[in-house]
Amino acid sequence: MNLHPPGLVPIAHPTLDLFLLGYIAALSAAATIFFLRYWKETRDSLFLSFAAFFAIQGGTRIVDLSSPSPNLIVGWVYVLRLLAVLLVVAAILRRNTRPA
């Protein structure tokens, strides 16, 4: 009996997938702290945007971990990830377009 929706491939190694999601979340937290430290020293908004990016990415990985099926990500998670990327792009553009 196939319990998966049509077109969905079951997770081959669920323990490994959960480990890797946790690993990504932990590294995202470390990167967030790293960029917050540099933002605190320089007050450069680019570092703050990178810290927010990694915090959002790590948070969405934790949401993936807490879901019953990590390969079925809900749509709002993708919207959050897109907003995080757009935040970094906006910070880069703002930094490169301001007068010297």
VOFI-121404 format. One line per 4 residues: number of its first residue (from 1); their letters; for each residue x, y, z of N, C-alpha, C, CB. Coordinates in pm, 1 decimal, decimal comma. Each point is the difference from the previous one (the first is absolute). Last residue first. Glycine has a CB too. Example, Ala and Ser with C-alpha at 12.3 -4.5 7.8 and 13.67 -1.06 7.14 Angstrom:
BEGIN
2 = SA = 1285,0 -225,0 708,0 82,0 119,0 6,0 -77,0 109,0 73,0 118,4 -62,8 -214,5  -89,4 -509,2 207,5 -89,0 119,0 0,0 90,0 120,0 0,0 -189,2 -117,3 124,6
This chain:
BEGIN
100 = APRT = 2961,1 5785,0 -218,7 124,6 -26,6 75,9 35,9 110,6 93,7 78,8 -133,3 -187,2  -594,2 -17,8 26,9 116,0 78,0 -42,3 119,9 -23,6 91,0 -154,4 171,8 -93,7  -219,0 -553,8 1,5 13,0 122,9 76,8 127,7 73,7 -40,4 -127,4 -104,0 191,8  -9,4 -327,1 -366,6 -54,3 117,4 -69,0 10,7 126,6 81,1 -153,7 -149,9 -116,9
96 = NRRL = 292,7 -295,7 265,8 73,6 30,7 -121,7 -51,5 123,9 -71,6 46,2 -240,7 -21,2  -255,4 73,0 422,9 141,3 29,4 31,6 76,3 42,5 -126,3 -7,8 -166,6 190,6  -441,1 27,0 -231,3 5,8 125,4 75,6 144,3 39,8 28,1 -222,1 -52,8 103,8  144,1 -364,5 -308,8 -28,7 111,2 -91,6 8,7 133,6 70,9 -147,0 -150,0 -133,2
92 = IAAV = 192,8 -233,9 398,3 114,4 12,1 -92,5 -20,6 116,4 -95,6 40,9 -247,3 15,8  -394,3 139,3 271,9 111,7 57,1 76,0 123,7 18,2 -88,0 -89,8 -107,8 207,9  -288,5 -106,3 -392,6 -27,8 141,8 23,3 114,2 66,5 75,8 -245,3 -49,7 1,5  268,6 -414,3 -66,2 16,8 69,0 -128,5 -23,8 149,8 17,5 -73,0 -207,6 -124,1
88 = VLLV = -11,1 -66,3 494,5 144,1 9,5 -26,0 25,7 74,9 -130,9 38,2 -215,9 125,4  -484,6 130,4 -17,8 56,3 89,6 99,9 149,6 19,3 -22,4 -175,7 -73,2 163,1  -56,3 -245,5 -418,8 -26,6 136,2 -47,4 53,3 104,1 97,7 -203,5 -83,5 -119,0  227,7 -368,8 243,0 91,3 25,6 -111,4 -18,5 142,7 -52,2 -4,5 -245,2 -61,5
84 = ALLR = -291,5 102,5 393,4 135,1 8,1 55,2 101,5 30,7 -109,0 -64,7 -161,0 179,8  -382,4 79,8 -303,0 14,5 130,6 62,8 139,0 18,3 60,2 -244,9 0,2 47,2  138,1 -420,7 -225,5 10,9 99,1 -106,8 17,9 139,6 57,4 -141,6 -144,0 -147,7  56,8 -204,7 447,2 134,4 -13,7 -56,7 23,1 100,4 -111,8 -1,3 -242,4 59,5
80 = LVYV = -429,5 221,5 130,7 96,9 53,3 95,5 141,7 -6,8 -54,4 -150,1 -68,8 185,7  -186,4 -130,4 -442,2 -15,8 145,7 -2,5 97,6 65,0 97,7 -243,2 -24,9 -63,0  215,0 -442,9 56,6 68,0 49,4 -120,1 -9,2 152,1 -10,0 -50,7 -216,5 -115,6  -185,2 10,6 458,8 143,3 -15,0 27,0 80,4 51,0 -119,9 -45,1 -199,8 150,3
76 = WGVI = -426,8 174,6 -173,2 46,8 120,0 68,4 147,7 -9,6 36,0 -230,0 33,9 89,5  -8,0 -406,5 -301,7 33,4 112,9 -86,0 56,1 120,5 71,5 -175,0 -79,5 -145,5  245,7 -426,5 335,0 -115,3 85,1 -30,3 46,4 125,8 -72,6 -123,2 -88,5 202,2  355,6 -410,0 -208,5 13,5 133,9 55,6 -120,2 83,3 -42,9 253,2 -16,6 -2,8
72 = LNPS = -95,1 -500,3 23,0 -123,3 69,7 -36,5 1,7 137,8 65,4 -128,7 -219,3 -21,8  473,2 -98,4 100,2 3,8 28,9 -143,2 -129,2 62,7 -50,0 157,3 -189,1 -27,4  -85,8 49,5 492,2 83,6 114,7 -37,2 4,8 30,3 -149,7 133,5 -53,4 197,9  -506,6 -162,8 137,6 68,4 -43,9 -121,3 83,4 116,2 -52,9 -185,4 -166,1 -55,1
68 = PSSL = -35,4 221,8 466,2 -1,3 -146,4 -5,3 70,0 -56,1 -123,3 -212,0 6,3 126,9  368,0 462,1 99,4 -113,9 -50,4 -77,0 4,8 -152,4 -7,0 -5,9 213,0 -135,4  347,0 64,8 340,0 -115,5 -24,0 86,2 -121,4 -53,1 -75,3 84,3 179,8 146,3  327,7 -60,7 -368,6 26,6 -108,1 95,1 -122,2 -34,9 82,9 236,2 73,0 8,7
64 = DVIR = -253,1 296,9 -305,2 6,2 -125,8 -74,8 19,3 -118,3 94,2 94,5 122,7 -197,5  -68,9 301,7 384,8 -139,7 -30,5 -35,9 -5,5 -130,5 -78,4 -57,5 246,3 -4,8  476,8 -84,1 96,8 -59,2 -53,0 122,5 -147,3 -32,3 -22,5 163,3 132,5 138,5  64,3 78,3 -483,6 47,7 -139,3 11,7 -55,3 -64,3 126,1 210,3 58,7 -124,9
60 = TGGQ = -296,4 395,5 53,1 -81,7 -82,2 -89,5 46,4 -145,0 -0,1 -42,3 201,0 -142,1  288,7 110,4 397,6 -135,2 -17,2 53,8 -88,3 -85,3 -89,5 23,5 219,9 110,0  409,7 -99,6 -256,4 5,6 -96,9 108,3 -136,7 -26,6 60,1 231,0 74,1 47,0  -200,0 260,7 -376,6 30,3 -131,3 -58,5 4,9 -108,1 107,7 128,9 112,6 -183,9
56 = IAFF = -181,4 331,5 326,5 -120,8 -47,9 -67,9 23,2 -137,5 -60,6 -66,8 236,5 -48,4  434,6 -26,0 245,3 -98,7 -31,0 103,3 -127,8 -54,6 -62,3 96,6 179,4 146,3  244,3 -24,1 -431,3 34,0 -129,4 58,8 -96,4 -38,5 111,4 238,6 40,9 -58,0  -303,3 380,8 -148,3 -10,5 -106,6 -99,5 26,1 -136,3 63,1 71,9 160,7 -178,3
52 = AAFS = 0,1 226,1 437,4 -142,4 -30,6 -14,1 -21,8 -113,3 -99,8 -55,9 238,2 55,5  492,0 -80,1 -8,0 -41,0 -65,8 124,1 -148,0 -38,5 -6,8 174,2 130,6 128,6  -1,1 123,0 -481,4 49,1 -137,2 -6,5 -36,9 -77,8 126,2 188,6 76,5 -146,4  -293,6 377,7 138,2 -85,1 -71,7 -94,7 46,9 -144,6 -18,0 -48,2 216,8 -117,3
48 = LFLS = 304,4 70,7 388,3 -128,9 -27,7 63,6 -92,5 -76,6 -93,5 25,7 206,9 137,6  387,9 -56,4 -302,2 19,8 -109,3 95,0 -130,4 -36,9 69,7 236,2 74,9 33,9  -243,6 295,0 -319,5 20,6 -121,3 -78,7 20,7 -120,6 92,1 100,3 137,5 -186,8  -132,7 311,4 354,0 -127,5 -70,1 -17,5 12,8 -126,9 -84,7 -113,8 220,0 21,0
44 = DRTE = 478,3 12,6 314,6 -26,5 -6,2 -144,1 -125,5 -85,2 -21,2 249,0 25,7 -57,9  9,2 89,0 475,1 -133,3 58,4 -25,8 -31,8 9,4 -149,2 22,7 129,8 211,7  377,2 -320,5 47,6 5,7 96,5 -109,6 -129,1 78,4 -22,5 164,6 -149,2 -102,8  -98,9 -190,6 459,6 125,1 75,1 -7,0 -4,8 113,1 -102,2 118,5 -206,3 68,8
40 = KWYR = -487,0 -90,2 -18,7 15,3 74,8 124,1 126,2 85,8 -2,2 -122,6 -181,3 121,3  41,1 -115,4 -476,7 -91,4 113,8 -6,7 15,0 87,3 124,8 -161,3 -135,8 -139,6  400,1 -266,8 124,5 58,4 100,4 -89,9 -90,5 121,6 -14,9 117,6 -182,8 -122,6  -278,6 -172,4 381,3 118,4 53,7 65,0 64,2 107,7 -88,1 36,8 -220,6 118,4
36 = LFFI = -397,2 -21,8 -292,1 -45,0 96,5 100,4 118,4 62,8 73,4 -212,6 -130,5 27,1  294,7 -216,7 -337,1 -32,6 125,9 -66,5 -53,6 103,9 96,9 -47,2 -127,9 -206,7  150,3 -301,3 382,2 119,4 56,4 -62,4 -29,6 136,0 -62,4 84,5 -231,8 -43,8  -441,5 -25,3 210,5 77,6 59,3 109,0 125,1 68,7 -54,7 -86,1 -176,3 158,2
32 = TAAA = -172,1 -62,7 -466,2 -76,8 114,6 49,8 77,5 71,7 109,2 -215,0 -116,8 -56,0  386,1 -287,7 -107,6 22,6 109,8 -95,2 -75,4 125,3 43,6 31,5 -166,7 -186,1  -101,6 -224,1 436,8 138,4 46,6 18,0 30,4 117,3 -93,1 69,3 -232,6 67,2  -484,7 21,0 -114,5 4,6 73,7 126,7 140,2 54,3 25,1 -184,1 -144,6 92,0
28 = SLAA = 127,0 -132,0 -462,1 -66,4 128,3 -24,0 -1,0 84,4 126,6 -142,6 -106,4 -176,8  301,5 -331,2 205,7 96,6 85,4 -69,1 -59,9 136,5 -32,9 108,7 -204,6 -95,2  -393,4 -116,0 287,8 104,3 38,5 96,0 104,2 91,3 -64,5 -35,8 -216,3 121,8  -303,9 34,5 -397,3 -58,2 95,0 95,9 105,4 48,2 99,5 -223,5 -113,0 -24,2
24 = IYGL = 346,3 -224,6 -279,4 -17,7 127,3 -70,1 -56,2 105,8 94,7 -36,9 -123,4 -216,4  68,2 -310,7 384,3 134,6 53,5 -23,5 -7,5 136,4 -68,0 90,5 -234,1 -17,8  -487,0 -11,5 72,4 46,4 52,9 127,6 137,1 64,0 -11,5 -133,8 -173,6 115,3  -35,7 -44,6 -492,3 -80,9 118,9 27,2 41,1 63,8 132,2 -190,9 -99,5 -129,8
20 = LFLD = 394,0 -307,1 17,7 49,8 108,7 -85,0 -81,5 127,6 19,2 78,5 -169,7 -166,5  -216,9 -222,6 395,3 130,5 43,3 48,9 50,2 119,6 -80,3 51,2 -235,0 73,2  -443,6 27,1 -219,7 -24,4 76,0 122,0 130,9 51,6 60,1 -205,4 -137,8 41,9  237,3 -142,9 -417,2 -63,4 126,1 -37,4 -25,8 87,4 122,5 -105,2 -113,9 -196,5
16 = LTPH = 268,4 -321,9 264,5 102,5 86,8 -57,1 -58,4 135,0 -38,3 122,7 -201,1 -83,6  -420,4 -125,3 232,7 87,8 40,0 110,0 108,7 94,4 -49,4 -45,5 -217,7 115,7  -256,2 22,6 -434,4 -60,5 104,2 83,0 89,0 46,1 115,1 -219,2 -95,4 -59,9  284,4 -123,0 -427,8 73,0 -11,0 126,8 -52,9 105,5 96,4 207,1 -88,8 -118,0
12 = AIPV = -427,2 34,8 -298,3 77,6 -124,0 -0,6 68,2 -23,2 134,1 36,0 26,1 -245,7  -508,1 230,1 120,5 135,3 29,4 46,2 75,9 -130,7 12,4 -77,4 207,4 123,1  -325,0 -165,1 -483,0 22,9 -13,1 143,9 146,1 29,2 35,4 -185,0 -170,2 12,1  -92,4 392,5 -421,8 96,3 -107,1 23,4 22,6 -11,3 150,2 112,1 37,7 -225,8
8 = LGPP = -536,3 151,3 -83,5 88,6 27,1 112,3 89,2 -120,6 24,1 -169,8 155,3 103,0  -185,9 -138,9 -434,9 109,7 85,9 -39,9 98,1 31,6 111,0 -151,8 93,9 -164,7  -333,6 -236,9 312,5 59,4 -26,3 -131,3 108,6 102,3 -33,1 -216,9 -100,9 -75,7  134,9 -13,6 590,6 -76,2 61,6 -108,7 67,1 -27,4 -134,1 -81,3 179,2 156,8
4 = HLNM = 147,4 -532,7 239,9 48,6 131,1 -41,7 -87,6 56,3 -110,9 233,7 -64,9 64,3  -261,4 -378,6 142,8 -60,5 102,9 84,5 41,8 141,2 -39,1 -5,8 -165,8 183,1  -46,2 -361,2 -401,7 76,2 123,8 -11,6 -71,0 109,4 78,5 88,8 -68,2 -227,3  -75,8 -498,0 251,8 -83,8 117,4 0,0 88,7 124,3 0,0 -184,3 -124,8 121,4
